[in-house]
Amino acid sequence: MRSIWNGAISFGLVSIPIKLVNATESHSISFRQIHLADGGRIRYRKVCELDGEEVPGAEIGKGYEEADGSVVPITEEDLAQLPLATAKTIEIMSFVPAEEIDPLQMDAAYYLAANGATAAKPYTLLREALKRSRKVAIAKFALRGRERLGMLRVVDDVIAMHGLLWPDEIRVPEGVAPDVEVTVRDAELDLADALMATLGEVELESLHDDYRDAVEAMIAAKAGGAFEPAEATVEPAGGQVIDLMAALEKSVRAAKASRGEGGAAVAADTDAEAEAGAGAGAEVTPMRRRGAAGRKTAAAPKAVGGKKSTAASAKKTASAASTKKTATAATSGTAKSGAAKSVTTKSTSTASAKKAGTKKAGTKKAGTATGAKKAAAQRKRASA
């Protein structure tokens, strides 16, 4: 591979001559601008705005434009004379754990190759020290006219360097996060965990650019005159009502089907009452509350096959129906027993009332007869 920069790594008092090699390459398909009428190429010409003449690259230099529009010429010699310690040196500043580097700072990647036989020993020393420490080196270097920040780490048996953006080049994410309060339930997290577990891991080497393949096939077809454009189907977005729990379950089934696991339905015995309006531009429809038996925690999401889930659900339904029937029968029997008891009590009360009335009537009649006898005796004594 062709080197793009020669210099040295400054590791304390150790200097390691190295060559900088691009570690990445772009496979994007480039297009030319053409005149639609006749297919002629459209080219950009560098023209001096003072004399209107096209200027060759050898006569083009750099200049800094002031606020008033005046231009200050800057030559390569001017830049070379700047007191820049990192002009030809990758100066290591410190060693830090790799997790302390924010991925947002990552920029272009390079391989550092030992430049010459004398560089092999110190190069290997630095590589093995990085391996054993499980840390990365933070360095400063100058490339293409500006000083940059870099991170050195080991890739296989090679030291690689990632260009890093300066901390002040990372924008603060203001106004990016949702500005509405959203509640995420444990049941939703359980299904999200199940989906993540189903998708699993992937070998990055197996991934490729499908769009680039399609573009290359289209170009080959058009070049051969056999291209027939197909109408693209675009599904409408926004304003639709979604059921978040159902969407997660469907995603898990689809992920299982793509991995040849049968695409079975997923039963998660969790609280499935989703929060309405959980997403911007979408409404979440609450689902029925399922049984609490066999509920899994968020740390161990339940994602089982459809047949097993269906049998379990049927068993639960039959058990629930049987319990309900027994409870209904018991309630009915209790009600009947209570009604019979009420009738018996009422009959007993009525009989007691009649008996008491008869006794009272007899007592009253006896009292009347006794009074009549006393009155007759008094009348007899009076006449005598």
C-alpha positions as CSV (number, residue, x, y, z in Angstrom):
1,M,0.0,0.0,0.0
2,R,1.2,3.5,-0.8
3,S,2.1,5.7,2.1
4,I,0.7,9.2,2.3
5,W,2.9,10.6,5.0
6,N,6.4,9.8,6.5
7,G,7.5,10.8,10.0
8,A,8.1,9.3,13.4
9,I,6.2,8.3,16.6
10,S,7.5,10.2,19.6
11,F,7.2,7.8,22.6
12,G,9.0,9.7,25.4
13,L,12.7,9.6,24.3
14,V,12.0,6.8,21.9
15,S,11.5,7.7,18.2
16,I,9.9,5.2,15.9
17,P,10.2,6.0,12.1
18,I,6.8,5.1,10.5
19,K,4.9,5.5,7.3
20,L,1.2,6.5,7.3
21,V,-1.1,4.3,5.1
22,N,-4.8,4.8,4.6
23,A,-6.7,2.0,6.4
24,T,-10.0,2.5,4.6
25,E,-11.2,3.1,1.1
26,S,-14.4,4.2,-0.4
27,H,-16.3,1.9,-2.8
28,S,-19.0,4.4,-3.6
29,I,-20.0,4.6,-7.2
30,S,-19.1,8.0,-8.7
31,F,-21.2,9.8,-11.3
32,R,-20.2,12.4,-13.8
33,Q,-22.3,15.5,-14.6
34,I,-23.5,15.5,-18.2
35,H,-25.5,17.6,-20.6
36,L,-28.9,15.9,-20.8
37,A,-29.4,17.1,-24.4
38,D,-26.4,15.4,-26.0
39,G,-24.6,13.5,-23.1
40,G,-21.6,15.8,-23.1
41,R,-19.4,16.0,-20.0
42,I,-19.9,19.1,-17.8
43,R,-16.5,20.2,-16.4
44,Y,-15.5,22.8,-13.9
45,R,-12.8,25.1,-15.0
46,K,-10.7,27.2,-12.6
47,V,-10.9,30.7,-14.0
48,C,-9.3,33.9,-12.6
49,E,-12.1,36.4,-11.9
50,L,-9.8,39.3,-12.8
51,D,-8.7,38.4,-16.3
52,G,-11.2,35.6,-17.1
53,E,-8.5,33.2,-18.1
54,E,-8.3,29.5,-17.1
55,V,-5.5,28.9,-14.6
56,P,-3.4,25.7,-14.5
57,G,-2.9,23.9,-11.2
58,A,0.8,24.9,-11.0
59,E,-0.2,28.6,-10.8
60,I,-2.8,28.1,-8.0
61,G,-1.9,28.9,-4.5
62,K,-3.6,29.5,-1.1
63,G,-4.8,32.8,0.4
64,Y,-6.8,33.9,3.4
65,E,-9.7,36.2,2.8
66,E,-10.1,39.0,5.3
67,A,-13.4,40.4,6.5
68,D,-13.1,43.4,4.1
69,G,-12.6,41.1,1.1
70,S,-8.9,41.5,0.8
71,V,-6.8,38.3,0.4
72,V,-3.6,37.5,2.2
73,P,-1.4,35.1,0.1
74,I,-0.1,32.0,2.1
75,T,2.6,29.9,0.6
76,E,3.8,26.3,1.5
77,E,7.0,27.8,2.6
78,D,5.2,30.0,5.1
79,L,3.4,27.0,6.5
80,A,6.6,24.9,6.7
81,Q,8.4,27.6,8.8
82,L,5.7,27.5,11.5
83,P,7.1,26.2,14.9
84,L,4.9,23.1,14.8
85,A,6.4,20.2,16.8
86,T,4.0,17.7,15.2
87,A,4.9,18.6,11.6
88,K,6.7,15.3,11.1
89,T,6.0,13.6,14.4
90,I,3.1,11.8,16.0
91,E,3.6,12.9,19.5
92,I,2.0,10.7,22.2
93,M,0.5,12.7,25.0
94,S,-1.0,10.1,27.3
95,F,-2.5,6.6,27.6
96,V,-6.2,6.1,28.5
97,P,-8.7,3.3,28.6
98,A,-10.4,2.9,25.2
99,E,-13.9,3.3,26.6
100,E,-13.1,6.9,27.5
101,I,-13.0,7.8,23.8
102,D,-16.3,9.1,22.6
103,P,-17.1,7.3,19.2
104,L,-18.5,10.7,18.0
105,Q,-14.9,11.9,17.9
106,M,-13.8,9.1,15.5
107,D,-12.6,10.3,12.1
108,A,-10.4,8.7,9.4
109,A,-8.3,5.6,10.1
110,Y,-4.7,4.9,9.2
111,Y,-2.2,2.1,9.6
112,L,1.2,2.9,11.0
113,A,4.0,0.9,9.3
114,A,7.5,0.6,10.6
115,N,9.8,2.5,8.3
116,G,13.0,0.5,8.0
117,A,14.7,-2.3,9.9
118,T,15.8,-0.1,12.8
119,A,12.1,0.8,13.5
120,A,11.1,-2.8,14.0
121,K,12.2,-3.1,17.6
122,P,10.7,0.1,19.1
123,Y,7.6,-0.4,16.9
124,T,7.1,-3.9,18.4
125,L,7.8,-2.6,21.9
126,L,5.0,0.1,21.6
127,R,2.6,-2.5,20.1
128,E,3.1,-5.0,22.9
129,A,2.9,-2.3,25.6
130,L,-0.4,-1.2,24.2
131,K,-1.7,-4.8,24.1
132,R,-0.6,-5.5,27.7
133,S,-2.0,-2.3,29.2
134,R,-5.3,-2.6,27.3
135,K,-5.2,1.1,26.7
136,V,-4.9,3.4,23.7
137,A,-2.5,6.2,23.1
138,I,-3.7,9.8,22.6
139,A,-1.4,11.7,20.2
140,K,-1.1,15.0,18.2
141,F,0.0,15.1,14.6
142,A,0.0,17.4,11.6
143,L,-1.5,16.3,8.3
144,R,-2.6,18.3,5.2
145,G,-1.9,21.7,6.7
146,R,-3.5,21.3,10.1
147,E,-2.7,19.8,13.5
148,R,-4.9,16.9,14.4
149,L,-5.7,14.7,17.4
150,G,-5.2,10.9,17.1
151,M,-5.8,7.7,18.9
152,L,-3.3,4.8,18.5
153,R,-4.5,1.2,19.1
154,V,-3.5,-2.3,18.1
155,V,-5.2,-4.1,15.3
156,D,-3.9,-7.7,14.9
157,D,-0.1,-7.1,14.7
158,V,-0.3,-3.5,13.4
159,I,-0.6,-0.2,15.2
160,A,-3.6,1.7,13.8
161,M,-4.3,5.4,14.3
162,H,-7.8,7.0,14.3
163,G,-8.0,10.6,13.6
164,L,-10.1,12.3,16.3
165,L,-12.1,15.5,16.2
166,W,-11.2,18.1,18.7
167,P,-13.6,18.2,21.7
168,D,-14.9,21.7,20.6
169,E,-15.8,20.2,17.2
170,I,-18.5,18.0,18.7
171,R,-21.9,19.8,18.7
172,V,-24.1,19.7,21.8
173,P,-27.3,17.8,20.9
174,E,-29.7,20.6,21.9
175,G,-33.3,20.0,20.8
176,V,-32.6,16.6,19.5
177,A,-34.2,14.4,22.2
178,P,-38.0,14.0,22.3
179,D,-39.6,17.0,24.1
180,V,-42.5,15.1,25.5
181,E,-42.6,12.9,28.6
182,V,-42.9,9.2,27.7
183,T,-43.3,6.3,30.1
184,V,-41.8,3.0,29.0
185,R,-43.3,0.0,30.8
186,D,-41.4,-3.1,31.9
187,A,-43.5,-5.3,29.5
188,E,-42.3,-3.2,26.6
189,L,-38.7,-3.5,27.7
190,D,-39.1,-7.2,28.1
191,L,-40.2,-7.6,24.5
192,A,-37.4,-5.2,23.3
193,D,-34.9,-7.4,25.2
194,A,-36.5,-10.5,23.6
195,L,-36.1,-8.9,20.1
196,M,-32.5,-8.0,20.8
197,A,-31.7,-11.5,22.0
198,T,-33.4,-13.0,18.9
199,L,-31.5,-10.7,16.5
200,G,-28.3,-11.8,18.3
201,E,-24.9,-11.0,16.9
202,V,-23.7,-10.7,13.4
203,E,-20.3,-11.0,11.7
204,L,-19.5,-7.6,10.2
205,E,-17.5,-9.3,7.4
206,S,-20.8,-10.9,6.2
207,L,-22.4,-7.5,5.6
208,H,-22.2,-5.7,2.3
209,D,-23.7,-2.7,0.4
210,D,-26.9,-4.0,-1.3
211,Y,-27.5,-0.5,-2.8
212,R,-24.2,-0.4,-4.6
213,D,-24.8,-3.9,-6.0
214,A,-28.2,-2.7,-7.3
215,V,-26.6,0.4,-8.9
216,E,-23.9,-1.7,-10.6
217,A,-26.6,-4.1,-11.9
218,M,-28.6,-1.2,-13.2
219,I,-25.6,0.3,-15.0
220,A,-24.7,-3.1,-16.6
221,A,-28.4,-3.5,-17.7
222,K,-28.5,0.0,-19.2
223,A,-25.2,-0.5,-20.9
224,G,-26.6,-3.6,-22.5
225,G,-29.9,-1.9,-23.4
226,A,-32.0,-4.4,-21.4
227,F,-32.9,-2.2,-18.4
228,E,-36.6,-1.9,-17.4
229,P,-37.2,0.4,-14.5
230,A,-39.5,-0.9,-11.8
231,E,-41.9,1.3,-10.0
232,A,-40.8,1.8,-6.4
233,T,-43.5,1.3,-3.8
234,V,-43.4,3.9,-1.0
235,E,-45.4,3.3,2.1
236,P,-47.1,6.3,3.6
237,A,-45.5,7.4,6.8
238,G,-46.8,9.3,9.8
239,G,-50.3,9.7,11.3
240,Q,-50.8,5.9,11.7
241,V,-52.1,4.2,14.8
242,I,-49.7,1.5,16.1
243,D,-49.8,-1.0,18.8
244,L,-46.3,-1.0,20.3
245,M,-46.6,-4.4,22.0
246,A,-48.0,-6.0,18.9
247,A,-45.3,-4.4,16.8
248,L,-42.6,-5.8,19.1
249,E,-44.1,-9.3,19.1
250,K,-44.3,-9.2,15.3
251,S,-40.7,-8.1,15.1
252,V,-39.6,-11.0,17.3
253,R,-41.5,-13.4,15.1
254,A,-40.0,-11.9,11.9
255,A,-36.5,-12.1,13.4
256,K,-37.0,-15.7,14.3
257,A,-38.4,-16.5,10.9
258,S,-35.4,-14.8,9.2
259,R,-33.1,-17.1,11.2
260,G,-35.0,-20.2,10.3
261,E,-36.5,-20.7,13.8
262,G,-40.0,-21.1,12.5
263,G,-41.3,-17.6,13.1
264,A,-43.4,-18.8,16.0
265,A,-45.5,-16.5,18.0
266,V,-44.0,-15.0,21.2
267,A,-45.8,-15.2,24.5
268,A,-44.6,-12.8,27.1
269,D,-46.7,-13.2,30.3
270,T,-46.2,-9.6,31.3
271,D,-48.3,-6.5,31.9
272,A,-49.2,-5.6,28.3
273,E,-51.0,-2.4,28.9
274,A,-49.1,0.1,26.6
275,E,-48.9,3.8,27.2
276,A,-51.2,5.7,24.8
277,G,-49.3,8.3,22.7
278,A,-45.9,6.9,23.6
279,G,-44.4,8.1,20.3
280,A,-44.5,11.3,18.3
281,G,-47.0,11.2,15.5
282,A,-48.3,7.8,16.6
283,E,-50.9,6.5,19.1
284,V,-50.3,3.4,21.1
285,T,-53.4,1.2,21.6
286,P,-53.7,-0.3,25.0
287,M,-53.9,-4.1,25.1
288,R,-55.8,-6.5,27.4
289,R,-54.1,-7.3,30.7
290,R,-52.9,-10.9,30.7
291,G,-52.6,-13.3,33.6
292,A,-49.8,-12.8,36.1
293,A,-48.9,-16.5,36.3
294,G,-45.5,-17.3,34.9
295,R,-44.5,-13.6,34.6
296,K,-40.9,-13.0,33.7
297,T,-38.8,-10.2,35.0
298,A,-37.0,-7.7,32.7
299,A,-33.7,-9.4,33.2
300,A,-35.1,-12.7,31.8
301,P,-37.6,-11.9,29.0
302,K,-39.9,-14.7,28.0
303,A,-40.0,-15.6,24.3
304,V,-41.3,-19.0,23.5
305,G,-42.8,-20.8,20.6
306,G,-46.4,-20.3,19.4
307,K,-47.7,-23.9,19.8
308,K,-46.5,-24.1,23.4
309,S,-47.9,-20.6,24.1
310,T,-51.2,-21.6,22.5
311,A,-51.5,-24.8,24.5
312,A,-50.6,-22.9,27.7
313,S,-53.1,-20.2,26.9
314,A,-55.9,-22.8,26.2
315,K,-55.1,-24.6,29.5
316,K,-55.2,-21.3,31.4
317,T,-58.5,-20.4,29.7
318,A,-60.1,-23.8,30.5
319,S,-58.9,-23.6,34.1
320,A,-60.3,-20.1,34.4
321,A,-63.6,-21.2,32.9
322,S,-63.8,-24.2,35.3
323,T,-63.1,-22.0,38.2
324,K,-65.7,-19.5,37.1
325,K,-68.3,-22.3,36.6
326,T,-67.6,-23.7,40.1
327,A,-67.8,-20.2,41.6
328,T,-71.1,-19.6,39.8
329,A,-72.5,-22.9,41.0
330,A,-71.4,-22.3,44.5
331,T,-72.9,-18.8,44.4
332,S,-76.2,-20.2,43.0
333,G,-76.4,-22.9,45.7
334,T,-75.7,-20.4,48.4
335,A,-78.4,-18.2,47.0
336,K,-81.0,-21.1,46.9
337,S,-80.1,-22.2,50.4
338,G,-80.5,-18.7,51.7
339,A,-83.9,-18.4,49.9
340,A,-85.1,-21.7,51.4
341,K,-84.0,-20.7,54.8
342,S,-85.8,-17.4,54.5
343,V,-89.1,-19.1,53.5
344,T,-88.8,-21.6,56.4
345,T,-88.1,-18.8,58.9
346,K,-91.1,-16.8,57.5
347,S,-93.4,-19.8,57.8
348,T,-92.3,-20.4,61.4
349,S,-92.8,-16.8,62.2
350,T,-96.3,-16.9,60.8
351,A,-97.3,-20.0,62.7
352,S,-95.9,-18.5,65.9
353,A,-97.9,-15.3,65.3
354,K,-101.2,-17.2,64.7
355,K,-100.6,-19.4,67.9
356,A,-99.9,-16.3,69.9
357,G,-103.1,-14.7,68.5
358,T,-105.2,-17.7,69.4
359,K,-103.9,-17.9,72.9
360,K,-104.6,-14.2,73.4
361,A,-108.1,-14.6,72.1
362,G,-108.7,-17.5,74.5
363,T,-107.4,-15.5,77.4
364,K,-109.7,-12.6,76.5
365,K,-112.8,-14.9,76.2
366,A,-112.1,-16.5,79.6
367,G,-111.8,-13.1,81.2
368,T,-115.2,-12.0,79.7
369,A,-117.0,-15.2,81.1
370,T,-115.5,-14.6,84.6
371,G,-116.8,-11.0,84.6
372,A,-120.3,-12.1,83.6
373,K,-120.5,-14.6,86.6
374,K,-119.4,-11.9,89.1
375,A,-122.1,-9.5,87.8
376,A,-124.9,-12.1,88.1
377,A,-123.9,-12.9,91.7
378,Q,-123.9,-9.2,92.7
379,R,-127.4,-8.8,91.2
380,K,-128.7,-11.8,93.2
381,R,-127.4,-10.4,96.5
382,A,-129.0,-7.1,95.8
383,S,-132.5,-8.5,95.2
384,A,-132.3,-10.6,98.4
